[in-house]
Amino acid sequence: MAAPRKYSLELRERAVRMYRTSDPKPQIKKLAVDLGVHPEALRGWIRQAEADAGERDDRLTTDERAELVALRKENAQLKRANDVLRTASAFFAAQLCATRRDVDRGVVKDHFRRAVVAA
């Protein structure tokens, strides 16, 4: 479960919109003080908005990040399933080998008995 957000989504969107629509661009630190948020939080929001708009290539977009989380979750689930299947396969292979050994011993005993009776 994700931690509760310190700042509301409305505040984030408004802060980013204020920064992006301003001409000239205000200093992030001043805008953050005016809005009552931490400057690095505002800087991160702005960078993420730029990535979502396709203006930055050094960050994942929000959609890409959500897809990555879903793929990592699916990958972990598939790894767990493979571990279960690998364990079950080893278990059944061991039982099959034991059964075959017993059957092979019985076949050898039958051949020996037939050879003795025939002689």
C-alpha beads as a LAMMPS data file, in Angstrom:
LAMMPS data file: protein, C-alpha beads

119 atoms
118 bonds

1 atom types
1 bond types

-500.0 500.0 xlo xhi
-500.0 500.0 ylo yhi
-500.0 500.0 zlo zhi

Masses

1 110.0

Atoms # bond

1 1 1 0.000 0.000 0.000
2 1 1 1.353 3.402 -0.968
3 1 1 2.069 6.032 1.629
4 1 1 -0.482 8.840 1.937
5 1 1 0.370 11.894 -0.155
6 1 1 1.550 14.964 1.681
7 1 1 0.244 17.329 -0.988
8 1 1 -3.097 16.973 -2.748
9 1 1 -3.303 16.268 -6.462
10 1 1 -5.133 19.567 -6.966
11 1 1 -2.245 21.471 -5.402
12 1 1 0.262 19.609 -7.575
13 1 1 -1.667 20.282 -10.768
14 1 1 -2.199 23.940 -9.886
15 1 1 1.477 24.458 -9.027
16 1 1 2.658 22.858 -12.259
17 1 1 0.110 24.823 -14.282
18 1 1 1.221 28.083 -12.618
19 1 1 4.847 27.348 -13.453
20 1 1 4.204 26.262 -17.048
21 1 1 1.860 29.141 -17.929
22 1 1 4.059 31.862 -16.419
23 1 1 6.107 33.961 -18.782
24 1 1 8.957 34.456 -17.805
25 1 1 9.390 31.276 -15.783
26 1 1 9.504 31.996 -12.054
27 1 1 12.195 30.605 -9.829
28 1 1 11.040 27.255 -8.525
29 1 1 12.199 28.093 -5.031
30 1 1 10.147 31.317 -4.888
31 1 1 7.044 29.663 -6.315
32 1 1 7.398 26.792 -3.840
33 1 1 7.603 29.200 -0.911
34 1 1 4.537 31.070 -2.189
35 1 1 2.577 27.803 -2.458
36 1 1 3.882 26.380 0.818
37 1 1 5.497 23.272 -0.694
38 1 1 9.031 21.963 -0.629
39 1 1 11.075 23.252 -3.591
40 1 1 12.356 19.781 -4.548
41 1 1 8.807 18.433 -4.527
42 1 1 7.735 21.175 -6.933
43 1 1 10.802 20.570 -9.101
44 1 1 9.928 16.850 -9.304
45 1 1 6.322 17.613 -10.233
46 1 1 7.463 19.971 -12.996
47 1 1 9.934 17.426 -14.372
48 1 1 7.275 14.720 -14.366
49 1 1 4.806 17.012 -16.152
50 1 1 7.473 17.787 -18.766
51 1 1 8.137 14.054 -19.240
52 1 1 4.405 13.363 -19.610
53 1 1 4.195 16.134 -22.223
54 1 1 7.107 14.602 -24.160
55 1 1 9.486 17.466 -23.440
56 1 1 11.965 15.334 -21.475
57 1 1 13.569 12.041 -22.399
58 1 1 15.417 11.381 -19.135
59 1 1 12.333 10.268 -17.178
60 1 1 9.571 7.735 -17.658
61 1 1 6.109 9.090 -18.271
62 1 1 3.405 8.350 -15.741
63 1 1 1.871 5.744 -18.069
64 1 1 5.236 4.049 -18.642
65 1 1 5.888 3.990 -14.914
66 1 1 2.484 2.363 -14.242
67 1 1 3.146 -0.199 -16.978
68 1 1 6.565 -0.957 -15.493
69 1 1 5.025 -1.553 -12.061
70 1 1 2.420 -3.889 -13.555
71 1 1 5.057 -5.811 -15.527
72 1 1 7.286 -6.193 -12.476
73 1 1 4.339 -7.511 -10.491
74 1 1 3.476 -9.986 -13.266
75 1 1 7.118 -11.053 -13.530
76 1 1 7.293 -11.784 -9.797
77 1 1 4.073 -13.799 -10.012
78 1 1 5.428 -15.826 -12.953
79 1 1 8.674 -16.499 -11.088
80 1 1 6.701 -17.829 -8.119
81 1 1 4.641 -20.037 -10.429
82 1 1 7.814 -21.376 -12.083
83 1 1 9.280 -22.199 -8.666
84 1 1 6.147 -24.132 -7.739
85 1 1 6.181 -26.009 -11.044
86 1 1 9.904 -26.766 -10.738
87 1 1 9.411 -28.158 -7.219
88 1 1 6.399 -30.230 -8.281
89 1 1 8.279 -31.552 -11.298
90 1 1 11.203 -32.656 -9.138
91 1 1 8.844 -34.308 -6.666
92 1 1 6.950 -36.281 -9.319
93 1 1 10.147 -37.205 -11.152
94 1 1 11.558 -38.659 -7.938
95 1 1 8.373 -40.696 -7.402
96 1 1 8.410 -41.897 -11.009
97 1 1 12.030 -43.029 -10.727
98 1 1 11.255 -44.967 -7.538
99 1 1 8.279 -46.646 -9.232
100 1 1 10.345 -47.543 -12.291
101 1 1 13.075 -49.017 -10.121
102 1 1 10.543 -51.245 -8.381
103 1 1 9.010 -52.304 -11.713
104 1 1 12.449 -53.007 -13.212
105 1 1 13.375 -55.172 -10.206
106 1 1 10.175 -57.134 -10.626
107 1 1 10.875 -57.679 -14.332
108 1 1 14.403 -58.879 -13.565
109 1 1 13.074 -61.275 -10.918
110 1 1 10.491 -62.649 -13.391
111 1 1 13.163 -63.197 -16.056
112 1 1 15.386 -64.908 -13.506
113 1 1 12.526 -67.176 -12.395
114 1 1 11.713 -68.102 -15.993
115 1 1 15.356 -68.848 -16.678
116 1 1 15.574 -71.061 -13.608
117 1 1 12.351 -72.909 -14.452
118 1 1 13.427 -73.387 -18.054
119 1 1 16.759 -74.782 -16.991

Bonds

1 1 1 2
2 1 2 3
3 1 3 4
4 1 4 5
5 1 5 6
6 1 6 7
7 1 7 8
8 1 8 9
9 1 9 10
10 1 10 11
11 1 11 12
12 1 12 13
13 1 13 14
14 1 14 15
15 1 15 16
16 1 16 17
17 1 17 18
18 1 18 19
19 1 19 20
20 1 20 21
21 1 21 22
22 1 22 23
23 1 23 24
24 1 24 25
25 1 25 26
26 1 26 27
27 1 27 28
28 1 28 29
29 1 29 30
30 1 30 31
31 1 31 32
32 1 32 33
33 1 33 34
34 1 34 35
35 1 35 36
36 1 36 37
37 1 37 38
38 1 38 39
39 1 39 40
40 1 40 41
41 1 41 42
42 1 42 43
43 1 43 44
44 1 44 45
45 1 45 46
46 1 46 47
47 1 47 48
48 1 48 49
49 1 49 50
50 1 50 51
51 1 51 52
52 1 52 53
53 1 53 54
54 1 54 55
55 1 55 56
56 1 56 57
57 1 57 58
58 1 58 59
59 1 59 60
60 1 60 61
61 1 61 62
62 1 62 63
63 1 63 64
64 1 64 65
65 1 65 66
66 1 66 67
67 1 67 68
68 1 68 69
69 1 69 70
70 1 70 71
71 1 71 72
72 1 72 73
73 1 73 74
74 1 74 75
75 1 75 76
76 1 76 77
77 1 77 78
78 1 78 79
79 1 79 80
80 1 80 81
81 1 81 82
82 1 82 83
83 1 83 84
84 1 84 85
85 1 85 86
86 1 86 87
87 1 87 88
88 1 88 89
89 1 89 90
90 1 90 91
91 1 91 92
92 1 92 93
93 1 93 94
94 1 94 95
95 1 95 96
96 1 96 97
97 1 97 98
98 1 98 99
99 1 99 100
100 1 100 101
101 1 101 102
102 1 102 103
103 1 103 104
104 1 104 105
105 1 105 106
106 1 106 107
107 1 107 108
108 1 108 109
109 1 109 110
110 1 110 111
111 1 111 112
112 1 112 113
113 1 113 114
114 1 114 115
115 1 115 116
116 1 116 117
117 1 117 118
118 1 118 119
